[in-house]
Amino acid sequence: MFGRICSEVRKCNPEVLEMVLEIAVRIAQQSVERTSIGTLFVIGDEEEVLKRSTPLILDPLALYPKEVKDIRDPNVQGTIKELARLDGAFIISSDGSVLSAARYIEASTRGINLPMGFGSRHMAAASISKQTDAVAVVVSQSDGVVRIFDDGELIGEILPGIWNLELIKPRIKGGYEKIVGTDSNLTMIVKRT
């Protein structure tokens, strides 16, 4: 199911993006069951993204060697789920290393036009994906939807859990299609290219 979104994204390692999406969905599902958690992942073009961001706190991942921060490692995934409670973004290299956590994104919002109701996390995701070759994934704290941004635009939404598809109005501009997962309670809404 995630392969569909990965194939739509131009400048991101599909395997790494798929892993980030899986983690984001688990965080969103956990948020529905417990306290709401929102977070932001920025994947790829890491040198440029790091230049356009600053740490909000002492970075809990910064001094660890790259080889122990692979996003495919279950221990790293557990760490991400715990650190998602902190404010700020995760910066993930194109090869899947979680380079930094709790980062403030300093990207210009000029030319970004988001739907009403989207917050600063969504604006940061759209902005950084427009100004760099990175892709951004947001777990929305308010509604638990996972949203994917590329080149400043919303290109996909993943709705964890069971949703009434007749009541949902996707936020993607232009044509889109809905894909309902059969093996899990997920619905994806993907921009048509």
The 8 nearest C-alpha neighbors of each residue, nearest first, counted from 0:
[[1, 2, 3, 180, 4, 178, 187, 179],
 [2, 0, 3, 4, 17, 5, 20, 21],
 [3, 1, 5, 0, 4, 6, 17, 13],
 [2, 4, 1, 6, 5, 0, 7, 189],
 [5, 3, 7, 6, 2, 1, 8, 189],
 [6, 4, 2, 13, 7, 8, 3, 1],
 [5, 7, 3, 4, 8, 2, 13, 9],
 [8, 6, 4, 5, 9, 3, 192, 190],
 [9, 7, 5, 6, 10, 11, 4, 149],
 [10, 8, 11, 7, 6, 149, 5, 132],
 [11, 9, 132, 8, 133, 12, 134, 43],
 [10, 12, 43, 13, 9, 8, 93, 134],
 [11, 13, 15, 14, 93, 16, 10, 94],
 [14, 12, 5, 16, 15, 11, 17, 6],
 [15, 13, 17, 16, 12, 18, 5, 95],
 [16, 14, 18, 17, 12, 95, 13, 19],
 [17, 15, 13, 19, 18, 14, 20, 12],
 [16, 18, 20, 14, 15, 19, 1, 13],
 [17, 19, 21, 15, 20, 16, 22, 14],
 [20, 18, 16, 22, 21, 17, 23, 15],
 [21, 19, 23, 17, 18, 22, 24, 16],
 [20, 22, 18, 24, 19, 23, 17, 25],
 [21, 23, 25, 19, 20, 24, 26, 18],
 [24, 22, 20, 26, 25, 21, 19, 27],
 [23, 25, 27, 21, 26, 22, 28, 20],
 [24, 26, 28, 22, 27, 23, 29, 21],
 [27, 25, 29, 23, 24, 28, 30, 22],
 [28, 26, 30, 24, 143, 29, 25, 23],
 [29, 27, 25, 31, 30, 26, 24, 159],
 [28, 30, 26, 32, 27, 31, 25, 33],
 [31, 29, 35, 27, 33, 34, 28, 32],
 [30, 32, 28, 29, 33, 27, 35, 143],
 [31, 33, 29, 30, 28, 34, 35, 27],
 [34, 32, 30, 31, 29, 35, 36, 28],
 [33, 35, 30, 36, 32, 31, 29, 140],
 [36, 34, 30, 140, 33, 31, 37, 141],
 [37, 35, 140, 30, 84, 34, 38, 83],
 [38, 36, 140, 138, 139, 35, 39, 83],
 [37, 39, 138, 83, 137, 88, 36, 40],
 [38, 40, 137, 88, 136, 89, 138, 41],
 [39, 41, 89, 136, 135, 88, 90, 42],
 [42, 40, 135, 90, 134, 91, 89, 133],
 [43, 41, 91, 134, 133, 92, 93, 135],
 [42, 44, 93, 133, 92, 45, 11, 91],
 [45, 43, 133, 132, 46, 47, 48, 131],
 [44, 46, 48, 43, 92, 47, 49, 91],
 [47, 45, 49, 48, 44, 50, 43, 92],
 [46, 48, 50, 45, 49, 44, 51, 131],
 [49, 47, 45, 51, 50, 46, 44, 52],
 [48, 50, 52, 46, 51, 47, 45, 53],
 [51, 49, 47, 48, 52, 46, 53, 45],
 [52, 50, 48, 105, 49, 106, 104, 47],
 [53, 51, 104, 105, 49, 103, 50, 102],
 [52, 54, 103, 102, 55, 104, 51, 49],
 [55, 53, 102, 56, 103, 101, 58, 57],
 [54, 56, 102, 101, 103, 53, 87, 57],
 [57, 55, 54, 58, 101, 102, 59, 100],
 [56, 58, 59, 54, 55, 101, 61, 60],
 [57, 59, 61, 60, 56, 100, 54, 99],
 [58, 60, 61, 57, 100, 99, 62, 101],
 [61, 59, 99, 58, 63, 62, 100, 98],
 [62, 60, 58, 99, 63, 59, 98, 100],
 [61, 63, 60, 64, 59, 58, 65, 98],
 [62, 64, 61, 60, 65, 67, 68, 66],
 [65, 63, 66, 67, 62, 68, 61, 60],
 [64, 66, 68, 67, 96, 63, 98, 69],
 [65, 67, 64, 68, 69, 96, 63, 97],
 [68, 66, 65, 64, 69, 63, 75, 96],
 [67, 69, 96, 65, 97, 66, 75, 70],
 [70, 68, 96, 71, 95, 72, 67, 66],
 [69, 71, 72, 95, 75, 96, 76, 68],
 [70, 72, 69, 73, 18, 76, 95, 75],
 [71, 73, 75, 70, 74, 69, 76, 68],
 [74, 72, 76, 75, 77, 71, 70, 78],
 [75, 73, 77, 76, 72, 78, 70, 79],
 [74, 76, 78, 72, 77, 73, 70, 68],
 [77, 75, 73, 79, 78, 74, 70, 80],
 [78, 76, 74, 80, 75, 79, 73, 81],
 [77, 79, 75, 81, 76, 80, 82, 74],
 [78, 80, 82, 76, 81, 77, 83, 75],
 [79, 81, 77, 83, 78, 82, 76, 26],
 [80, 82, 78, 79, 83, 84, 77, 85],
 [81, 83, 79, 84, 85, 80, 78, 100],
 [84, 82, 80, 85, 81, 38, 79, 36],
 [83, 85, 82, 81, 36, 86, 37, 80],
 [86, 84, 83, 82, 101, 87, 38, 81],
 [85, 87, 101, 84, 88, 38, 83, 55],
 [88, 86, 101, 102, 103, 85, 55, 100],
 [87, 89, 39, 102, 101, 40, 100, 90],
 [88, 90, 100, 40, 99, 41, 39, 101],
 [91, 89, 41, 99, 98, 97, 40, 42],
 [92, 90, 97, 42, 96, 98, 41, 95],
 [93, 91, 43, 96, 95, 94, 45, 42],
 [92, 94, 43, 95, 12, 42, 11, 91],
 [93, 95, 92, 96, 15, 12, 43, 91],
 [96, 94, 92, 15, 70, 93, 69, 91],
 [95, 97, 69, 68, 92, 91, 98, 70],
 [98, 96, 91, 68, 99, 90, 70, 69],
 [99, 97, 91, 90, 96, 61, 60, 92],
 [98, 100, 90, 60, 61, 89, 97, 58],
 [99, 101, 89, 102, 88, 58, 60, 90],
 [100, 102, 87, 88, 86, 55, 54, 85],
 [103, 101, 54, 87, 88, 53, 55, 100],
 [102, 104, 53, 52, 87, 54, 55, 105],
 [103, 105, 52, 106, 123, 51, 102, 53],
 [106, 104, 52, 51, 103, 107, 53, 123],
 [107, 105, 127, 126, 104, 51, 108, 123],
 [106, 108, 109, 126, 105, 130, 127, 110],
 [107, 109, 111, 126, 110, 106, 122, 123],
 [110, 108, 107, 111, 126, 112, 106, 129],
 [109, 111, 108, 112, 151, 107, 126, 129],
 [112, 110, 108, 109, 151, 113, 126, 125],
 [111, 113, 110, 114, 152, 151, 108, 109],
 [112, 114, 111, 115, 117, 122, 152, 121],
 [115, 113, 117, 116, 170, 112, 171, 172],
 [116, 114, 117, 113, 118, 112, 170, 121],
 [115, 117, 118, 114, 113, 141, 121, 119],
 [116, 118, 115, 121, 114, 113, 119, 122],
 [119, 117, 121, 120, 116, 122, 115, 139],
 [118, 120, 122, 121, 123, 117, 124, 125],
 [119, 121, 123, 122, 118, 124, 39, 137],
 [122, 120, 124, 119, 123, 118, 117, 125],
 [121, 123, 119, 125, 124, 120, 126, 118],
 [122, 124, 126, 120, 121, 125, 119, 127],
 [125, 123, 121, 135, 122, 127, 126, 128],
 [124, 126, 151, 122, 128, 123, 148, 127],
 [127, 125, 123, 129, 128, 108, 124, 106],
 [126, 128, 130, 129, 124, 106, 125, 131],
 [127, 129, 150, 133, 151, 149, 125, 134],
 [128, 130, 150, 151, 126, 127, 131, 125],
 [131, 129, 127, 128, 126, 106, 132, 150],
 [132, 130, 133, 128, 129, 127, 47, 44],
 [131, 133, 44, 10, 128, 43, 134, 130],
 [134, 132, 43, 128, 44, 131, 42, 41],
 [133, 135, 149, 42, 128, 41, 148, 11],
 [136, 134, 41, 148, 124, 40, 147, 128],
 [137, 135, 147, 40, 146, 39, 148, 41],
 [138, 136, 39, 146, 145, 38, 139, 40],
 [137, 139, 145, 37, 38, 144, 23, 27],
 [140, 138, 37, 143, 144, 141, 142, 137],
 [139, 141, 37, 36, 35, 143, 142, 138],
 [142, 140, 139, 143, 35, 37, 144, 36],
 [141, 143, 144, 139, 140, 35, 31, 138],
 [144, 142, 139, 27, 140, 141, 138, 145],
 [143, 145, 158, 139, 142, 157, 138, 146],
 [146, 144, 138, 157, 137, 156, 139, 143],
 [145, 147, 156, 137, 136, 155, 144, 157],
 [146, 148, 136, 155, 154, 135, 153, 156],
 [149, 147, 153, 135, 152, 154, 125, 134],
 [148, 150, 134, 128, 151, 152, 154, 153],
 [149, 151, 129, 128, 152, 148, 125, 130],
 [152, 150, 129, 125, 128, 149, 126, 148],
 [153, 151, 148, 149, 150, 154, 125, 129],
 [152, 154, 148, 171, 147, 155, 149, 146],
 [155, 153, 190, 148, 147, 152, 189, 171],
 [156, 154, 189, 147, 188, 146, 153, 190],
 [157, 155, 146, 188, 145, 187, 147, 158],
 [158, 156, 187, 145, 186, 144, 159, 188],
 [157, 159, 186, 144, 185, 187, 160, 156],
 [160, 158, 185, 28, 157, 184, 24, 144],
 [161, 159, 184, 185, 162, 158, 28, 186],
 [160, 162, 184, 159, 163, 185, 158, 186],
 [163, 161, 164, 160, 158, 167, 186, 159],
 [162, 164, 165, 166, 167, 161, 160, 186],
 [165, 163, 167, 166, 162, 168, 186, 161],
 [164, 166, 163, 167, 168, 162, 169, 177],
 [167, 165, 164, 163, 168, 162, 169, 161],
 [168, 166, 164, 165, 169, 163, 162, 170],
 [167, 169, 170, 166, 165, 164, 171, 188],
 [170, 168, 171, 167, 188, 156, 172, 175],
 [169, 171, 172, 168, 114, 153, 156, 113],
 [172, 170, 169, 153, 154, 173, 190, 175],
 [173, 171, 170, 174, 153, 190, 175, 154],
 [174, 172, 171, 175, 190, 191, 170, 192],
 [173, 175, 191, 190, 172, 176, 171, 192],
 [176, 174, 190, 191, 189, 188, 173, 177],
 [175, 177, 189, 188, 178, 190, 191, 174],
 [176, 178, 188, 187, 179, 189, 175, 186],
 [177, 179, 187, 186, 188, 180, 176, 189],
 [178, 180, 186, 185, 187, 181, 177, 184],
 [181, 179, 185, 183, 182, 186, 184, 178],
 [180, 182, 183, 179, 184, 185, 0, 186],
 [181, 183, 180, 184, 185, 179, 0, 186],
 [184, 182, 185, 181, 180, 160, 159, 186],
 [183, 185, 160, 161, 159, 180, 186, 182],
 [186, 184, 159, 180, 183, 158, 160, 179],
 [185, 187, 179, 158, 157, 178, 180, 188],
 [188, 186, 157, 178, 156, 177, 189, 158],
 [187, 189, 177, 156, 155, 176, 178, 157],
 [190, 188, 155, 175, 176, 154, 187, 191],
 [189, 191, 175, 154, 174, 155, 192, 171],
 [192, 190, 175, 174, 189, 176, 173, 154],
 [191, 190, 7, 174, 175, 189, 154, 173]]
